[in-house]
Amino acid sequence: MNPAFSVIFFTTASGAGYGLLALLGLLAPAGLLPDSVAFGLVGIALALALVTTGLLASTVHLGHPERAWRAFSQWRTSWLSREGVAAVLTYIPALLFAFAWSTGGATGGTTAAFGVASAVMAVATVYCTGMIYASLKPIRQWHSPLVTRNYLLFAAFSGAVCLTALAALFGWPGEAPGGLAILLALSGLFAKLRYWRFIDGAAPGSTIESATGLGGLGKVRMLESPNTQDNYLLKEMGFRIGRKHAARLRRIALVAGFVVPALLLLLALPIGGGAGALLAVAAAVLALLGLIAERWLFFAEATHTVTLYYGRAA
């Protein structure tokens, strides 16, 4: 598939925002974050800023962004519509969460209730995003439960590194979010390796024989190309990335997205102070950049069944 940067930025930024919002909603009432109004308001504002920026970016690739509101009406059958509805509804408990924190503190009963509600809606939205791709049977690399699990895991990881950086900037030791971020980094590393092993070794869902329905007659081969030049389907769904470039980008995604951030956080937590905060911020920035590379590959390595009609092997 041809990677659209607007969608890549959307899934990365909004994933981090929802992950940060969910962690704030769960860790703050448990007393694992600073009981500070400024910290709460800045944290929730950062989460919603990431979410809003991502949602706005997602409309850039649309031919008619002004018609995007129509997608909300198909929530009964469309995961895209469900994602949109969940994304909008998340703002309600999130804003009430911010208000409750500012008036009753991080550990107040009302704060806890709205925090949990925000976390539930954030997880539901990310789940819907993952299901948009996991529900597409014609794309073998996406039609797997691993896709949705990875979307949830990477959202939690990116949210955790952002939360750790924020806690460090506020002078909070941040052992809880920092330790969680390191654990999620290792989990994300192995989850991504597992996913790549799956897409590299899984049998093709369709072949040119099954796609044309002529398999009963024997081996099918194309006599000549159905068109003389690239068309929309080939440009969007027949995008190819060289094996050498894919291997290099995989290494970049793993190192920048998971390995280096985990190492920086391991250094930042015991150091503390300004140096620790700088390391934590660097870890968050690197993690987001690495996830952008990971998400680019997620689209670039996907192949649509329709390309079989244009001569691509299964």
PyMOL commands that set and color helices and strands:
alter all, ss='L'
color gray80, all
select helices_A, chain A and resi 5-27+37-58+65-74+79-104+109-134+145-169+175-201+208-212+215-217+232-237+243-271+273-300+305-310
alter helices_A, ss='H'
color red, helices_A
deselect
rebuild
show_as cartoon
